[in-house]
Amino acid sequence: MRDPQTIYGTTIICVRKGNSTAIAGDGQITLGNTIMKGNAVKVRRLYNNRIVSGFAGAVADAITLFERIEKKLEEHDGSLMRACVEVAKDWRLDKYLRRLEAMLIVADHKSTFLISGSGEVIEPEDRVTAIGSGGEFARSAALALCENTKLNALDIACKSLQVAAKICIYTNHNINVEEINAPKKSKK
């Protein structure tokens, strides 16, 4: 149940296709059933632009998650898996962290992780991952686009959020996206 006094940001999608990974988010921030802001940026690059991330849920809690993952990335030289596991370990020890009402998706060119506000770290099996109230609408659209079009990851992420915005009242059409590509293999 949503707390009517908590400010929420919703709908993030991560799409991996070919050598590209894109995370897109809508711009809507809500307080109860009121739109507080329509152009928020809920996706960002981390660790020397090598990692992309996006949040859904309580905004202040999500910012706390961003700060924690950024700190752990610095401590572990950009190792995304290690940073995610270390954030989860902190959860087990910190009573404040256990109450966060937010989720993050973080991805580098090899892996995607979902970090929940309850301290879980999940590496999804699928090439499409989504969170937030419009997440499953966006995920369904992205899966269909991945299987039935030649669109790239960035275009699929954006188009799937457009679909979600037509269905979910907490998702809007103001889309921000960040994309990373796998490093090119050098020819020897």
N, C-alpha and C positions, 0 to 999 in steps of 0.2 A: 504494500500500500504506500502510495506516495504521500510524503509529509507536505501539506499545503503551504508550510512556511519555509521549505527548502527549495533553493534554486537548482533546477535540473537542466542538463544539456543532453540531447539525445541523438541517436542514430549515427553510427560509425560503421563503415564497411572496409574490409581489407580484401583485395583481390590479387592473387599471384597468377601470372600467365607468362609463359616464355621466360625471359630473363628479367622481367619487370614485376615489381610489387607496388601497388598503389593503395593508399588509405585515404578515404574521403569521408567527410562529415558535413552534415547540414549546419546551418547557422542559428538554429532556434534554441533559445534559453527560455524556460518557463518557470513560473512561480504559481503553484496550484494549477488552475485552469486559465492562467493569464500568460500571454506572450510578453516576456520582459525585454527580449532583445532578439532581433532576427538576423543579425550578421556576425555572430560570434565565430571565432576561429577555434575549433576543437581538435584540429590536427596540427602536428608540428614535427619538425626534424630534431633528432637528438644525436649526441655523440659525433661531433664533426660531420654532421649531415649524412651519416652512414645508416641511421636507423630512423624509421618513420613510426609515428604513433598517433593515436586518437583516443578520446575519452567520451564516455557517456555516464550519466548519473549526476549526483550532487556535485556541483561545480567546485566548491571549496575542497571537497574530498578528492576530486580528480586532480586538482592542482597539487595536493599532497602526494598523490601517487606519482605524478610526473616528477616531482622533486626527488622522491625516493629512488625511482628508477634511474634518473640522471646521475644521482650520487653513486649508485651501485655500478653503473656503466663506467664512471671515472675510476672507481676503485679497482675494477676488474678489466681494465684496458679494452673496453668495448665489447667484451664477451656477453652477448645478449642472454644466452641461456643461463650463465652463471649469475648475471645481474638479477634476472627474474627469480631464480631460486633463492638468492640472498634476500630479496624483498619479501618473499614468502616466509623465510625464516624469521625475519624481523616481526612479521605479523603474529607469529606464535608467542612472542615475548612482550608485545606492546598492547596493552588494553585499549588504548586510543585507536590504534590502527584497525583493530577487529571490528570497529563500528563504522567504517567507511562505507558510504553508499555510492560507490562508483566502480567503473570497470575501465580497463585500458586494453587496447590492442597495440602491441609493439612488434615491429618486423624489421629484419635486415634482409640482405639478399639471399639468405639461406633458410631462415626460420621465421615463423609467426608464433607469438604467444598471446594468450588472453590472460590478463591478471584481474582477478575479481576483488571486490571490496571485502570479501571474507577471507582473503589470503590464499586463494587457490591460484595455481599457475597451470594453464592447460595449453598444450601444443596441439592445435586442431589437426585432424587428419586431412581435411578438405582444403582446397586452394582458395576457398571463400570463407571468411569469418565476419560476423557482424554482431554488434551489441546495441543496446538502447531500445526504446519502445518501438521504433520502426525497423529494427535490425532484421527481424525475420522476413519482413516484406522485401527489404533490400537484398538480403541473402538469396531468397527465392528467385528474384529477378536476375541477380548476378549469375547464379548457377545456370539458369536458362540461357543467358547471353554467352557464357563460357562454352556451353555445349553446342550452341546453334549459330554462332556468328564467328567472324574472324576479327572482331574488335580486340584491341589491346586492353591491358589491365586498367589503365587510366580511364579509358572510355567506358568500360564495363562498370567500374566503380561509380562514375558520375551518372550514367544512365540508370543504374539500379537505385541510386538515391532519389532520382527524379520519380521513379515508380513509387518508392516508399512515401515520398512527399504527397503523392496523389491519394494515398490511403490512410496514412497515420497522421492524426491531428497534432502530434508533437514533433513532426518533421516538416521542414520547409524546403524551398527550392534554392536557397542560397548555399551553394556547395563550395567547399574548399577541399583541395586534394593535394597530396604530396606523393611523389613517386621516386623510387630508387631502382636502379638497375644493377644486375650482377656485374662485377668487374669483367672487362674483356680479357680473354685469355691471350697471353702474349705468344707470338709465334717464335719458335726457337729453331 
